[in-house]
Amino acid sequence: MPAPKVDVFDRLSALAALDEPDARQRKTIAEPFTGKPLGSVPVGTAADVASAFAKAQVAQASWAARPVPERAAVLERYRALVVEHRKFLMDVVQAETGKARWAAQEEIMGMMFAARYFSKVAPRLLGAHKVPGAFPVLNRATVRAKPKGVVGVIAPWNYPMLLSVGDAIPALIAGNAVVVKPDTQTPFSALAAAELLYRAGLPRDLLAVVPGAGTVVGTAIVQGCDYLMFTGSSQTGRTLAEQCGRRLIGFSAELGGKNPMIVAEGADLDAAAKAAVRACFSNAGQLCISIERLYVQRTIAAAFTEKFVAAVDAAKLGAAYDYSTDIGSLISEAQLETVSKHVADATSKGAKVLTGGKARPDLGPLFFEPTVLVEVTDEMECGRNETFGPLVSIYPVDSVTEAVRLANDSDYGLNASVWAASKHEGERIAGQLHAGTVCVDEGYAPAWGTTAAPMGGMGISGVGRRHGPDGLLKFTEPQTVVVTRFLNLDPPKLFPHDKWQPFLMTIARNLRHLPGR
């Protein structure tokens, strides 16, 4: 593995060189590829969060007063800086997560797409718009989008840049301040992305990144924010939703997934097999929208399985800060243990390993081979539970109807993939699936990258949506202002009260004939 550039780690440490007392506790961050230390960050406290919120509340008032095009211009400059510094940003993401270079590039592209989309549509979506008043002519009604205030973002470790600062982008352009808690394993990714926002002209107090434990920093954010955005497990999402519910604040979350791919008769098996490798093993399978279940019509199951296993075997597993590998490392001992246990449990209960199935300490401390299983049943740990690692199961089915039924037989409903004889047939199947996004003839990336469309989960896979108009407007409160002109609801002079109310009823009955009623 080529050694990472030394200046990358110098810059990482510099990003976390905050004005803190020497006695401040610091956490050392390790490189998953090797287990060697990268640098350290100060460990945040509840007092740090309180300070961040106090500064953010002051900064937010003046930021919200700025015209939306001015706020959008900051995000446009940020996008340009992301493009300019993309190699450095990918180095940071790889260093903290151990993912392959192309998977790190997904994060950079995601931030570029988000900044471009929201800066383009924000002036229109956030602008005041008129709606029909209760009584035309007498009432003029205007709806305005008011920012929530200070938004909390609790980010995961698997896509630590895109799902931290990337999620802050729409909240900021909507006029909010943001306080981010990055995962304790990946703080540098959020810090690096935040630094570029400051350089783009974002007021420093408007965005704070506070590294620290979820039980301390995360709890303080939930207790202080006006809206919470979370990405993580369904179990933690339930807990946070309850906490937000008690405070009566808004909550949005992308949670877990046990995502299916359907391969039907007539599909291009070579293309499906090749794309399935990306869909299943991006970031070593540590991706909420990656595929863990493959339903293949029985008539083509043998042919597809042969092609898929060959494609998996051809994928290069390894550590490199370039595009020479296809699959990278797991991020932690905990992830390695989970994957190992799922494989061991499945094989002990009758599942068969077609390829993979073993840790690869010769490549690095946290590498695990991309693994394909068959004859998996619901009694096995990996049958219905999310593995979140490089493990996928193939299930031959007799018909598309059976494939759809089994794909939908899950508490999750985040993403799905469909391969069929035609695009039309693929769309028909997609419409039957219980999933927030469905890709036809791809795995997950086109749906994720379509920032103009909402992205999120059904079932226990999430609440609310990121991307699309909903991904911006969720960070606002709609305010309706109705101006009464000429006459209010009291009867005019000389108009008897007993005649006035029937007159109002006559008007109300005839409003159905007007546009927009």
C-alpha positions in Angstrom: 0.0 0.0 0.0 1.4 3.4 -0.9 2.0 5.4 2.2 -0.4 8.3 2.7 1.0 11.8 2.1 2.5 13.1 5.3 1.1 16.6 4.8 -2.4 15.1 4.8 -2.0 14.1 8.4 -0.3 17.3 9.3 -3.4 19.1 8.0 -5.7 16.7 9.8 -4.1 17.5 13.1 -4.1 21.2 12.3 -7.9 21.2 11.7 -8.4 19.9 15.2 -5.9 22.3 16.9 -8.7 24.2 18.6 -8.2 26.8 21.3 -8.4 24.3 24.1 -6.5 24.1 27.4 -3.6 21.7 27.5 -5.4 19.6 30.0 -8.3 18.9 27.6 -8.8 15.2 27.0 -8.1 14.2 23.4 -9.0 11.1 21.4 -6.6 9.5 19.0 -8.0 8.5 15.6 -6.5 5.4 13.9 -6.2 4.5 10.3 -8.2 1.4 9.5 -5.8 0.3 6.8 -3.0 -0.1 9.3 -4.2 0.6 12.8 -1.7 3.4 13.1 -2.6 6.7 14.7 -3.6 9.6 12.4 -3.9 12.4 14.9 -6.1 13.4 17.8 -9.0 15.7 18.5 -10.3 17.3 21.6 -13.2 15.4 23.3 -16.2 17.6 23.4 -18.4 18.1 26.5 -21.9 19.3 27.2 -20.4 22.7 28.0 -18.9 22.8 24.5 -22.2 22.1 23.0 -23.9 24.8 25.1 -21.2 27.3 24.0 -21.7 26.3 20.3 -25.5 26.7 20.6 -25.1 30.1 22.2 -22.9 31.4 19.4 -25.0 29.7 16.8 -28.2 31.4 18.0 -26.6 34.8 17.6 -25.1 34.0 14.2 -28.3 32.5 12.9 -30.4 35.7 13.4 -28.2 37.7 11.0 -27.7 34.8 8.6 -31.5 34.3 8.3 -31.9 38.0 7.5 -29.6 37.7 4.5 -31.3 37.3 1.1 -31.5 33.6 0.0 -29.4 34.3 -3.1 -26.6 35.5 -0.9 -26.7 32.4 1.2 -26.8 30.3 -2.0 -23.7 32.1 -3.3 -21.8 30.8 -0.2 -22.8 27.3 -1.1 -21.8 27.8 -4.7 -18.3 28.9 -3.6 -18.2 25.9 -1.3 -18.9 23.6 -4.2 -16.0 25.1 -6.1 -13.7 24.6 -3.2 -14.8 21.0 -2.8 -13.8 20.4 -6.5 -10.5 22.2 -6.0 -9.6 20.2 -2.9 -11.2 16.9 -3.8 -8.0 14.9 -3.7 -7.2 16.1 -0.1 -10.8 15.4 0.9 -10.7 11.9 -0.5 -7.4 11.3 1.4 -9.1 12.3 4.6 -12.1 10.1 4.1 -10.0 7.1 3.2 -7.7 7.6 6.1 -10.5 7.6 8.6 -12.8 5.0 7.1 -10.5 2.6 5.1 -12.8 2.7 2.1 -11.6 2.3 -1.5 -10.9 5.5 -3.4 -13.9 5.3 -5.7 -16.2 5.0 -2.6 -14.5 8.1 -1.1 -15.2 9.9 -4.3 -18.9 9.2 -3.9 -18.9 11.5 -0.8 -17.2 14.3 -2.7 -19.6 14.0 -5.6 -22.5 13.9 -3.2 -21.5 17.2 -1.6 -21.0 18.7 -5.0 -24.5 17.6 -6.1 -26.2 18.8 -2.9 -24.5 22.2 -3.0 -25.4 22.7 -6.6 -29.0 21.5 -6.3 -30.0 23.4 -3.1 -28.2 26.6 -4.1 -30.2 26.5 -7.4 -33.7 25.8 -6.0 -33.5 27.6 -2.7 -34.5 31.0 -3.9 -37.6 29.6 -5.5 -38.6 27.1 -2.7 -37.9 29.5 0.2 -39.5 32.5 -1.4 -42.8 33.8 -0.3 -45.7 32.6 -2.4 -49.4 33.5 -2.5 -52.3 31.1 -2.0 -56.1 31.8 -2.3 -57.5 33.5 0.8 -60.6 32.3 2.5 -62.6 35.1 0.8 -61.1 36.3 -2.5 -60.5 40.0 -2.7 -61.1 40.4 1.0 -58.2 38.2 2.0 -54.6 38.1 0.6 -52.7 35.0 1.9 -48.9 34.6 1.7 -46.9 31.6 2.9 -43.3 32.1 4.0 -40.6 29.5 4.9 -39.0 30.5 8.3 -35.9 28.7 9.4 -36.1 26.3 12.4 -33.2 28.0 14.3 -30.3 25.8 15.2 -30.3 22.3 13.6 -28.5 19.4 15.2 -26.8 16.8 12.9 -25.7 13.5 14.4 -23.6 11.9 11.7 -22.4 8.3 11.2 -18.9 6.9 10.5 -19.5 5.2 7.2 -20.0 8.3 5.0 -18.6 10.8 7.5 -18.2 13.8 5.3 -21.3 13.6 3.1 -23.6 12.7 6.0 -22.3 15.4 8.3 -21.5 18.6 6.5 -23.4 17.3 3.4 -26.6 17.2 5.5 -25.8 20.6 6.9 -25.9 22.2 3.4 -29.7 22.4 3.0 -30.2 23.4 6.7 -27.7 26.3 6.2 -29.2 27.6 3.0 -32.6 27.5 4.6 -31.3 30.1 7.1 -30.4 27.9 10.0 -27.3 27.4 12.1 -26.0 23.9 12.5 -24.2 22.0 15.3 -22.7 18.7 14.1 -21.6 15.7 16.1 -19.4 13.5 14.0 -18.9 9.9 14.9 -16.0 9.4 17.3 -14.1 7.3 14.8 -14.3 9.9 12.0 -14.2 13.5 13.2 -11.5 14.7 10.7 -13.8 14.3 7.7 -16.4 16.7 9.1 -13.7 19.1 10.3 -12.1 19.2 6.8 -15.4 19.8 5.0 -16.4 22.5 7.6 -13.1 24.3 7.0 -13.9 24.7 3.3 -17.3 26.1 4.2 -15.6 28.8 6.4 -13.3 29.6 3.5 -16.3 29.9 1.2 -17.6 32.7 3.5 -19.8 30.9 6.0 -19.7 32.7 9.4 -17.7 30.5 11.7 -20.2 30.6 14.5 -23.0 29.4 12.2 -21.5 25.9 11.9 -19.9 24.1 14.8 -18.4 20.6 14.7 -18.2 19.1 18.2 -16.5 15.7 18.4 -17.4 13.6 21.4 -19.3 10.7 22.8 -23.0 10.3 21.8 -24.0 10.0 25.4 -22.5 13.4 26.1 -22.3 15.5 23.0 -25.2 13.8 21.2 -27.5 14.1 24.2 -26.7 17.7 24.6 -27.4 18.4 21.0 -30.8 16.6 21.2 -31.7 18.7 24.3 -30.8 22.0 22.7 -31.6 21.8 19.0 -34.7 23.1 17.2 -34.6 20.2 14.7 -32.6 17.0 14.5 -31.1 15.2 11.5 -29.7 11.7 12.2 -28.2 8.9 10.2 -27.5 5.6 11.9 -29.2 2.4 13.1 -32.9 1.9 13.4 -32.5 1.2 17.1 -30.8 4.5 17.9 -33.2 6.3 15.6 -36.1 5.1 17.7 -34.5 6.4 20.9 -33.7 9.8 19.3 -37.3 10.0 17.9 -38.7 9.5 21.4 -36.4 12.2 22.8 -37.4 14.6 20.0 -41.0 13.7 20.5 -40.9 14.6 24.2 -39.5 18.1 23.2 -42.0 18.4 20.3 -39.3 19.2 17.8 -38.9 17.9 14.3 -36.8 14.8 13.5 -35.6 13.3 10.3 -33.5 10.1 10.0 -32.1 7.7 7.5 -31.8 4.4 9.3 -30.9 0.8 8.5 -31.6 -1.3 5.5 -31.7 -5.0 4.4 -31.9 -4.1 0.7 -33.0 -6.5 -2.0 -32.0 -6.8 -5.7 -34.3 -8.7 -8.1 -32.8 -10.2 -11.2 -35.6 -11.4 -13.6 -35.6 -13.5 -16.7 -34.3 -11.5 -19.7 -32.0 -9.3 -17.7 -28.5 -8.6 -18.9 -26.7 -11.0 -16.6 -23.2 -9.7 -17.3 -24.2 -6.1 -16.5 -26.2 -7.2 -13.5 -23.4 -9.3 -12.0 -20.8 -6.6 -12.5 -23.1 -3.8 -11.0 -24.0 -6.1 -8.1 -20.4 -6.1 -6.9 -20.6 -2.3 -6.5 -24.1 -2.5 -5.0 -23.2 -5.1 -2.4 -19.6 -4.2 -1.5 -19.3 -0.4 -1.8 -17.4 0.7 1.3 -17.0 -3.0 2.2 -20.8 -3.3 2.5 -20.9 -0.6 5.2 -23.6 1.4 3.5 -27.3 1.7 4.5 -28.4 1.5 0.9 -26.2 -1.4 -0.2 -27.6 -4.7 -1.3 -27.6 -7.7 1.1 -30.3 -9.9 -0.6 -30.3 -11.1 -4.2 -33.5 -12.7 -5.5 -32.9 -14.4 -8.9 -35.4 -16.2 -11.0 -34.6 -19.9 -10.9 -34.3 -20.3 -14.6 -31.3 -17.9 -14.7 -30.0 -18.4 -11.1 -27.1 -20.7 -12.0 -25.9 -18.5 -14.8 -26.2 -15.3 -12.8 -24.5 -16.9 -9.7 -21.6 -18.1 -11.8 -21.1 -14.6 -13.3 -21.5 -12.8 -10.0 -19.1 -15.0 -8.1 -16.5 -14.6 -10.9 -17.0 -10.8 -10.7 -16.6 -10.9 -6.9 -13.4 -13.0 -7.2 -12.0 -10.5 -9.7 -12.6 -7.5 -7.4 -9.4 -6.4 -5.8 -9.4 -6.2 -2.0 -6.7 -3.9 -0.5 -5.5 -0.6 0.9 -4.5 2.1 -1.5 -4.8 5.9 -1.7 -5.6 5.6 -5.5 -8.0 3.9 -7.7 -6.1 0.6 -7.9 -8.5 -1.3 -5.5 -12.2 -2.1 -5.6 -13.0 -2.9 -2.0 -11.4 -1.5 1.1 -11.3 -2.3 4.8 -13.9 -2.5 7.5 -13.6 0.4 9.9 -13.4 -1.2 13.3 -12.9 -4.4 15.3 -16.6 -4.3 16.1 -17.6 -4.4 12.4 -15.1 -7.2 11.8 -16.6 -9.2 14.7 -20.1 -8.7 13.4 -19.3 -9.9 9.9 -17.3 -12.9 11.2 -20.2 -13.9 13.6 -22.8 -13.6 10.8 -20.8 -15.8 8.5 -20.0 -18.4 11.3 -23.6 -18.5 12.4 -24.9 -19.0 8.9 -22.5 -21.8 8.0 -23.1 -23.5 11.3 -26.8 -23.7 10.4 -26.4 -25.0 6.8 -25.5 -22.0 4.6 -22.8 -22.5 2.0 -20.0 -20.0 1.1 -19.6 -19.6 -2.6 -16.7 -17.2 -2.2 -15.0 -15.3 0.6 -15.9 -15.9 4.2 -12.6 -15.1 5.8 -10.8 -12.2 7.5 -7.6 -11.1 5.7 -5.1 -9.9 8.3 -2.3 -10.2 5.7 -3.8 -7.1 4.0 -4.5 -5.2 7.2 -6.1 -5.6 10.6 -9.7 -5.0 9.5 -10.0 -6.6 6.1 -12.7 -9.2 5.3 -13.2 -10.9 2.0 -16.4 -10.1 0.0 -18.6 -13.0 0.8 -21.4 -14.7 -1.1 -23.8 -17.2 0.6 -26.5 -19.5 -0.5 -29.1 -21.5 1.3 -29.6 -18.8 3.9 -32.7 -19.0 6.1 -34.5 -16.6 8.4 -33.2 -18.5 11.4 -29.7 -17.3 10.6 -28.4 -14.0 12.0 -27.9 -12.6 8.5 -31.2 -13.8 7.2 -33.3 -10.8 8.3 -30.9 -8.6 10.2 -28.7 -6.0 8.6 -25.0 -7.2 8.5 -23.6 -3.9 7.4 -20.5 -5.6 5.9 -19.3 -7.4 2.8 -21.9 -10.2 3.0 -24.7 -11.0 0.5 -27.0 -13.9 0.1 -28.5 -15.3 -3.1 -32.0 -16.7 -3.2 -33.4 -18.5 -6.3 -37.1 -17.8 -6.8 -39.8 -19.3 -9.1 -41.3 -16.0 -10.3 -41.1 -12.3 -10.1 -44.2 -12.3 -7.9 -42.3 -14.5 -5.4 -39.3 -12.2 -5.6 -41.4 -9.1 -4.9 -43.1 -10.9 -2.0 -39.8 -11.9 -0.4 -38.2 -8.5 -1.1 -41.1 -6.8 0.8 -41.0 -9.3 3.6 -38.9 -7.1 5.8 -39.3 -4.5 8.5 -36.8 -2.4 6.5 -37.6 -0.4 3.3 -34.7 1.8 2.3 -33.4 0.9 -1.2 -33.9 -1.8 -3.8 -32.5 -2.7 -7.3 -34.3 -4.3 -10.2 -32.9 -6.0 -13.4 -35.4 -7.2 -16.0 -35.8 -7.8 -19.7 -36.8 -4.2 -20.4 -36.8 -0.8 -18.7 -40.6 -0.8 -18.7 -40.7 -4.2 -17.0 -38.1 -3.0 -14.5 -40.2 0.0 -13.6 -43.3 -2.1 -13.3 -41.5 -4.3 -10.7 -40.1 -1.3 -9.0 -43.5 0.1 -8.4 -44.4 -3.0 -6.3 -41.5 -2.7 -3.9 -41.7 -1.4 -0.4 -38.7 0.9 -0.6 -38.0 4.6 -0.5 -35.7 4.4 -3.6 -35.5 1.8 -6.3 -32.9 1.7 -9.0 -33.6 0.0 -12.3 -30.5 -1.5 -14.0 -28.2 -0.1 -11.2 -27.6 -0.7 -7.5 -28.1 2.5 -5.5 -25.9 5.4 -6.8 -28.3 7.0 -9.4 -31.1 7.2 -6.9 -28.8 8.7 -4.2 -27.3 11.1 -6.7 -30.6 12.4 -8.0 -30.7 15.2 -5.5 -33.9 16.7 -7.0 -35.8 13.7 -5.8 -36.5 12.7 -2.2 -34.4 10.0 -0.6 -35.3 8.1 2.5 -36.8 4.9 3.9 -40.1 3.2 4.6 -40.8 1.0 7.6 -37.9 1.1 10.2 -35.6 2.5 7.6 -36.3 6.1 8.3 -38.4 9.2 8.9 -38.6 12.1 6.6 -36.5 12.6 3.4 -33.2 14.1 2.4 -32.8 15.6 -1.1 -35.5 17.1 -3.2 -37.8 20.0 -2.0 -38.6 18.0 1.1 -34.9 17.8 2.0 -34.8 21.6 2.1 -38.2 22.6 3.4 -38.0 20.2 6.4 -35.6 22.6 7.9 -38.2 25.4 7.8 -41.5 26.2 9.5 -44.2 27.4 7.1 -45.8 30.7 8.2 -49.1 31.8 6.8 -49.8 35.6 6.8 -53.4 36.6 5.8 -54.2 40.3 5.3 -57.9 41.3 5.4 -58.8 44.1 3.2 -61.9 46.4 2.7 -64.1 44.4 5.1 -63.5 42.1 8.1 -65.9 39.4 9.2 -68.2 41.8 11.1 -71.2 43.0 9.1 -70.9 46.4 7.5 -72.9 49.3 8.9 -76.6 49.1 8.1 -76.2 45.4 7.2 -78.4 43.4 9.7 -76.6 40.6 11.5 -79.3 38.1 10.7 -78.7 38.8 7.0 -74.9 38.9 7.1 -74.3 35.3 8.2 -76.5 33.8 5.5 -74.7 36.1 3.0 -71.3 34.7 4.1 -72.7 31.2 3.7 -73.8 32.0 0.1 -70.3 33.3 -0.7 -68.7 30.2 0.8 -70.9 27.8 -1.1 -69.9 29.5 -4.4 -66.2 29.5 -3.8 -66.0 26.0 -5.2 -66.2 27.5 -8.7 -63.0 29.5 -8.2 -59.6 28.2 -9.3 -57.5 26.7 -6.4 -60.5 26.0 -4.2 
